[in-house]
Amino acid sequence: MNAIQVNSLPLKDVIRDIAKVFNIPFSENCDEYLLKLPSPVGEGTIRGINFEGGLGLIQYDCLFNEDMEIHFVVNNIHPLKFLYTVEGILRHRFENEDELHTIEQFQNAIVASSKRNGHVLLFKANQRITVNSLEIEREKFQAKMACDIKSLDDELEQLFKDVKAKGAFYYSGNYSLSISDILTGMREFTSENFTRKLFLEGMAYQILTHQILQYQDDKKDEGSRTLLRSSELKQINHISSLIESNISDVPTVEILAREAGLNVNKLQQGFKKLYGTTVNNYVQKTRLDAAYNLLTKTDLSISEIVSAIGLSSKSYFSKIFKEKHSISPSEFRKKQRNK
């Protein structure tokens, strides 16, 4: 296990400290500081940038050759951190505690240390880890956002106002699809200089906005939550596969939602996001695709095809098939055979 210690704030000095430990240079471009890991240590980059009003961002995109601990030890109040794991698994603990928190892919954590205690981030060896850390110096941030902070959830308001770090705070969850889209956009943005700084600052505030919405959503009963999480997309994919493999007897939307472990609203939201349509419209599209193949590749009668795709009305099938293909099923088959 290798360990390095960072004894500085703001973020440009964090980058400077890490570069000094590794004995490598770092670069600066429009207030964004960047270092590239040397090959004996690993590969990847660490970036840091401070914005006005106490907001900053560190982006880790690293693969270390050995387990690596980064200790943030500053004789001052440490920033409030919002950690988002895009790839890999990040581990975190408070400097004065032994408990290790695991933040997996598509998960996030809000962490605030007490008093002047720091943070320790653990990166496992030979594992690509991509993490965005939104950092807030609460005293500066409160001065800028005082009137708005009063409108927050009580717990979040107390957290933002705790400029003396009287108590530690830890919250974790699966970040929303909206946050995932923002993180992807940040990763793919290629412009540099002023444009990049302006873009990153805007995205940082968007993440914070959606994080507050997500925190409020997490406090609701599970059946009442509406924000779709990135980690839940695999459940949506599971349901689409289930529909395709059971097209002759597709369960109701309510049953599909229970199978996914989601409420109906979140299931519908997931289908809108992935497929651009509702669950029922997805079912109809899948039925029509299956009918197209059966008409083309089998000798099943129209009535048998209607049954095979889970419909009971031959006339209804003809109606929706003609709406999509501008030709009736029987005429379509005749045309295919003539070819």
C-alpha positions as CSV (number, residue, x, y, z in Angstrom):
1,M,0.0,0.0,0.0
2,N,1.4,3.4,-1.0
3,A,0.2,6.5,0.7
4,I,0.6,10.2,-0.2
5,Q,-0.3,13.2,1.9
6,V,-1.9,16.5,0.7
7,N,-1.5,19.4,3.0
8,S,-2.9,22.2,1.0
9,L,-5.9,24.1,-0.2
10,P,-7.3,25.3,-2.7
11,L,-7.4,22.7,-5.5
12,K,-4.5,24.1,-7.5
13,D,-2.3,23.5,-4.4
14,V,-3.7,20.0,-4.1
15,I,-2.5,19.2,-7.6
16,R,0.9,20.8,-6.8
17,D,1.3,18.7,-3.7
18,I,0.5,15.4,-5.5
19,A,2.9,16.4,-8.4
20,K,5.6,17.1,-5.8
21,V,5.2,13.7,-4.2
22,F,5.4,11.9,-7.6
23,N,8.3,14.3,-8.7
24,I,6.5,15.2,-11.9
25,P,5.5,18.5,-13.4
26,F,1.9,19.8,-13.6
27,S,0.3,22.2,-16.1
28,E,-2.1,25.1,-15.8
29,N,-4.6,26.3,-18.3
30,C,-7.2,29.0,-17.5
31,D,-7.1,28.1,-13.8
32,E,-7.4,24.3,-14.3
33,Y,-4.5,22.4,-13.0
34,L,-3.5,19.0,-14.5
35,L,-1.0,16.3,-13.8
36,K,-0.4,13.0,-15.6
37,L,0.6,10.0,-13.5
38,P,4.1,8.8,-14.2
39,S,4.4,5.2,-15.6
40,P,6.1,3.8,-12.4
41,V,3.0,4.9,-10.5
42,G,0.3,4.1,-13.0
43,E,-1.6,5.9,-15.8
44,G,-4.2,8.6,-16.1
45,T,-4.8,12.1,-14.9
46,I,-5.9,14.2,-11.9
47,R,-7.4,17.6,-12.6
48,G,-8.4,20.4,-10.3
49,I,-10.2,23.7,-10.7
50,N,-11.6,26.3,-8.4
51,F,-14.6,28.6,-9.2
52,E,-15.7,31.7,-7.5
53,G,-17.9,31.4,-4.4
54,G,-16.2,28.4,-2.8
55,L,-17.0,25.8,-5.4
56,G,-14.3,23.6,-6.9
57,L,-13.9,20.3,-8.8
58,I,-11.4,17.5,-8.8
59,Q,-11.5,14.9,-11.5
60,Y,-9.6,11.6,-11.0
61,D,-9.2,9.3,-14.0
62,C,-6.5,6.9,-12.6
63,L,-5.2,3.4,-12.8
64,F,-2.5,2.9,-10.1
65,N,0.0,0.0,-10.2
66,E,-0.3,-0.5,-6.5
67,D,-3.0,0.3,-3.9
68,M,-2.9,4.0,-3.3
69,E,-4.2,6.1,-0.4
70,I,-4.4,9.9,-0.8
71,H,-4.6,11.6,2.6
72,F,-6.1,15.1,2.7
73,V,-4.6,16.5,5.9
74,V,-5.0,20.3,6.3
75,N,-5.0,22.2,9.6
76,N,-8.2,23.9,8.6
77,I,-11.9,23.1,8.0
78,H,-12.0,20.7,5.0
79,P,-14.4,21.2,2.1
80,L,-17.7,19.5,1.9
81,K,-17.3,16.8,-0.8
82,F,-19.7,15.3,-3.3
83,L,-18.1,12.2,-4.7
84,Y,-19.4,10.5,-7.9
85,T,-17.9,7.2,-9.1
86,V,-18.2,6.9,-12.9
87,E,-16.0,3.9,-13.2
88,G,-14.5,1.4,-10.8
89,I,-14.8,1.4,-7.0
90,L,-13.6,4.2,-4.7
91,R,-13.1,3.8,-1.0
92,H,-13.3,6.6,1.5
93,R,-12.8,7.1,5.2
94,F,-12.6,10.0,7.6
95,E,-9.1,10.6,8.9
96,N,-10.1,10.1,12.5
97,E,-12.1,6.9,11.8
98,D,-11.4,3.3,10.7
99,E,-14.7,2.6,9.0
100,L,-14.2,2.3,5.2
101,H,-17.0,3.5,2.9
102,T,-17.3,1.9,-0.5
103,I,-18.6,4.0,-3.4
104,E,-19.2,1.8,-6.4
105,Q,-19.8,2.6,-10.0
106,F,-23.0,4.8,-10.4
107,Q,-22.9,5.6,-6.7
108,N,-22.3,8.9,-5.0
109,A,-21.5,10.1,-1.5
110,I,-21.8,13.4,0.4
111,V,-19.0,13.6,3.0
112,A,-18.2,16.2,5.5
113,S,-15.5,15.7,8.2
114,S,-15.8,17.1,11.7
115,K,-13.6,19.9,13.0
116,R,-10.2,19.8,11.3
117,N,-10.2,16.1,10.5
118,G,-9.4,15.2,6.9
119,H,-10.3,12.5,4.4
120,V,-8.6,9.5,3.0
121,L,-9.4,8.2,-0.5
122,L,-8.3,4.6,-1.4
123,F,-7.7,3.6,-5.0
124,K,-7.2,-0.2,-5.5
125,A,-4.4,-1.4,-7.8
126,N,-4.9,-2.2,-11.4
127,Q,-8.4,-0.9,-11.5
128,R,-9.4,2.1,-13.6
129,I,-11.2,4.5,-11.3
130,T,-13.0,7.6,-12.6
131,V,-14.3,9.9,-9.9
132,N,-15.6,13.5,-9.9
133,S,-15.3,15.3,-6.5
134,L,-17.3,18.5,-6.2
135,E,-15.8,20.5,-3.4
136,I,-17.5,23.2,-1.4
137,E,-15.8,25.6,1.0
138,R,-18.9,26.2,3.1
139,E,-18.0,29.6,4.5
140,K,-17.4,31.1,1.1
141,F,-20.3,29.3,-0.4
142,Q,-22.7,30.4,2.3
143,A,-21.7,34.0,1.8
144,K,-22.7,33.7,-1.9
145,M,-25.8,31.6,-1.5
146,A,-27.1,32.6,2.0
147,C,-30.7,33.4,0.9
148,D,-31.0,30.3,-1.3
149,I,-29.6,27.9,1.4
150,K,-32.6,28.8,3.6
151,S,-34.9,27.1,1.2
152,L,-33.1,23.7,1.4
153,D,-34.2,20.6,3.2
154,D,-33.4,21.0,6.9
155,E,-30.6,18.5,6.9
156,L,-28.9,20.0,3.9
157,E,-29.4,23.5,5.2
158,Q,-27.7,22.5,8.4
159,L,-24.9,20.8,6.5
160,F,-24.2,23.8,4.3
161,K,-24.3,26.2,7.3
162,D,-22.0,24.1,9.4
163,V,-19.0,26.3,8.6
164,K,-17.2,25.3,11.7
165,A,-17.6,21.5,10.9
166,K,-19.1,20.8,14.3
167,G,-20.3,17.3,13.1
168,A,-19.4,14.7,10.5
169,F,-21.8,13.8,7.8
170,Y,-22.0,10.8,5.4
171,Y,-24.7,10.0,2.9
172,S,-24.5,7.6,-0.1
173,G,-26.8,6.5,-2.8
174,N,-27.1,5.7,-6.5
175,Y,-26.9,8.9,-8.5
176,S,-29.6,9.9,-10.9
177,L,-29.7,9.5,-14.6
178,S,-29.6,13.3,-14.9
179,I,-26.4,13.5,-13.0
180,S,-25.0,10.6,-15.1
181,D,-25.7,12.6,-18.3
182,I,-23.9,15.7,-16.9
183,L,-20.9,13.6,-15.9
184,T,-20.8,12.1,-19.4
185,G,-21.0,15.5,-20.9
186,M,-18.1,16.8,-18.8
187,R,-16.0,13.8,-19.8
188,E,-16.7,14.3,-23.5
189,F,-16.3,18.1,-23.6
190,T,-13.1,18.8,-25.6
191,S,-12.8,22.6,-25.8
192,E,-10.1,24.3,-23.7
193,N,-9.3,27.6,-22.1
194,F,-12.1,30.0,-21.1
195,T,-14.8,27.9,-22.8
196,R,-13.9,24.8,-20.8
197,K,-13.8,26.7,-17.5
198,L,-17.2,28.3,-18.2
199,F,-18.6,24.9,-19.2
200,L,-17.3,23.1,-16.1
201,E,-18.5,25.7,-13.7
202,G,-22.0,25.5,-15.2
203,M,-22.0,21.7,-15.0
204,A,-20.8,21.8,-11.4
205,Y,-23.8,23.9,-10.4
206,Q,-26.1,21.6,-12.4
207,I,-24.7,18.6,-10.5
208,L,-25.3,20.3,-7.2
209,T,-28.9,21.2,-8.2
210,H,-29.7,17.6,-9.2
211,Q,-27.9,16.3,-6.1
212,I,-30.3,18.3,-3.9
213,L,-33.3,16.9,-5.9
214,Q,-31.9,13.4,-5.6
215,Y,-31.4,13.7,-1.8
216,Q,-34.9,14.9,-1.4
217,D,-36.1,12.0,-3.6
218,D,-34.2,9.5,-1.6
219,K,-36.0,10.6,1.6
220,K,-39.3,9.5,0.1
221,D,-40.8,6.1,0.5
222,E,-39.3,3.8,-2.1
223,G,-42.6,3.5,-3.9
224,S,-42.9,7.3,-4.2
225,R,-39.5,8.0,-5.7
226,T,-39.5,9.4,-9.2
227,L,-35.8,9.9,-10.2
228,L,-34.3,7.2,-12.2
229,R,-30.8,6.1,-11.2
230,S,-28.0,5.0,-13.6
231,S,-27.7,1.8,-11.7
232,E,-31.4,1.0,-12.5
233,L,-30.8,1.0,-16.2
234,K,-29.9,-2.7,-16.1
235,Q,-33.3,-3.4,-14.6
236,I,-34.9,-1.6,-17.6
237,N,-32.8,-3.7,-20.0
238,H,-33.9,-6.8,-18.1
239,I,-37.6,-5.9,-18.6
240,S,-37.1,-5.2,-22.3
241,S,-35.5,-8.6,-22.8
242,L,-38.4,-10.1,-20.8
243,I,-40.9,-8.6,-23.1
244,E,-39.1,-9.8,-26.2
245,S,-38.8,-13.4,-24.9
246,N,-42.5,-13.5,-23.7
247,I,-44.2,-11.6,-26.5
248,S,-47.1,-14.1,-26.6
249,D,-47.9,-13.4,-23.0
250,V,-46.5,-10.1,-21.8
251,P,-47.3,-9.3,-18.2
252,T,-49.0,-6.0,-17.2
253,V,-47.0,-2.9,-16.6
254,E,-47.6,-3.3,-12.9
255,I,-46.2,-6.8,-12.9
256,L,-43.2,-5.8,-15.0
257,A,-42.5,-3.0,-12.5
258,R,-42.5,-5.4,-9.6
259,E,-40.2,-7.7,-11.6
260,A,-37.8,-4.8,-12.1
261,G,-38.0,-3.8,-8.4
262,L,-39.2,-0.3,-9.5
263,N,-42.4,1.6,-9.3
264,V,-44.4,2.1,-12.4
265,N,-43.4,5.8,-12.9
266,K,-39.7,4.9,-12.8
267,L,-40.2,2.0,-15.2
268,Q,-41.9,4.3,-17.6
269,Q,-39.2,6.9,-17.2
270,G,-36.6,4.3,-17.9
271,F,-38.3,3.2,-21.2
272,K,-38.6,6.8,-22.2
273,K,-34.9,7.4,-21.6
274,L,-33.6,4.2,-23.3
275,Y,-36.2,3.6,-26.0
276,G,-38.0,6.9,-26.4
277,T,-41.4,5.4,-25.8
278,T,-43.7,4.0,-23.1
279,V,-43.7,0.4,-22.0
280,N,-47.0,-0.3,-23.8
281,N,-45.7,1.2,-27.1
282,Y,-42.5,-0.8,-26.7
283,V,-44.6,-3.9,-26.4
284,Q,-46.6,-3.0,-29.5
285,K,-43.4,-2.3,-31.5
286,T,-42.0,-5.7,-30.4
287,R,-45.1,-7.5,-31.4
288,L,-45.1,-5.9,-34.8
289,D,-41.4,-6.7,-35.3
290,A,-42.1,-10.3,-34.4
291,A,-45.1,-10.4,-36.7
292,Y,-43.0,-9.1,-39.5
293,N,-40.5,-11.9,-39.1
294,L,-43.2,-14.5,-38.8
295,L,-44.9,-13.3,-42.0
296,T,-41.6,-13.3,-43.8
297,K,-40.0,-16.5,-42.6
298,T,-42.8,-18.9,-41.6
299,D,-46.0,-20.4,-43.1
300,L,-48.1,-19.7,-40.0
301,S,-51.5,-18.4,-40.8
302,I,-52.5,-14.8,-39.9
303,S,-54.6,-16.2,-37.0
304,E,-51.7,-18.2,-35.7
305,I,-49.4,-15.2,-35.9
306,V,-51.9,-13.1,-34.0
307,S,-51.9,-15.6,-31.2
308,A,-48.1,-16.0,-31.3
309,I,-47.6,-12.3,-30.6
310,G,-50.1,-12.2,-27.8
311,L,-53.1,-10.6,-29.5
312,S,-56.6,-11.9,-29.6
313,S,-58.1,-9.7,-32.4
314,K,-57.2,-10.4,-36.0
315,S,-58.8,-7.1,-37.1
316,Y,-56.8,-5.1,-34.5
317,F,-53.6,-6.7,-35.6
318,S,-54.3,-5.8,-39.2
319,K,-55.1,-2.3,-38.2
320,I,-51.8,-1.6,-36.3
321,F,-49.7,-3.5,-38.9
322,K,-51.2,-1.4,-41.7
323,E,-50.6,1.8,-39.7
324,K,-46.9,1.0,-39.4
325,H,-46.2,-0.6,-42.8
326,S,-49.0,1.0,-45.0
327,I,-50.1,-2.5,-46.1
328,S,-52.2,-5.2,-44.6
329,P,-50.5,-8.4,-43.2
330,S,-52.0,-10.6,-45.9
331,E,-51.0,-8.2,-48.7
332,F,-47.5,-7.9,-47.2
333,R,-47.1,-11.7,-47.2
334,K,-48.3,-12.0,-50.7
335,K,-45.8,-9.4,-51.8
336,Q,-43.0,-11.1,-50.0
337,R,-43.8,-14.4,-51.6
338,N,-44.0,-12.9,-55.1
339,K,-40.4,-11.6,-54.6
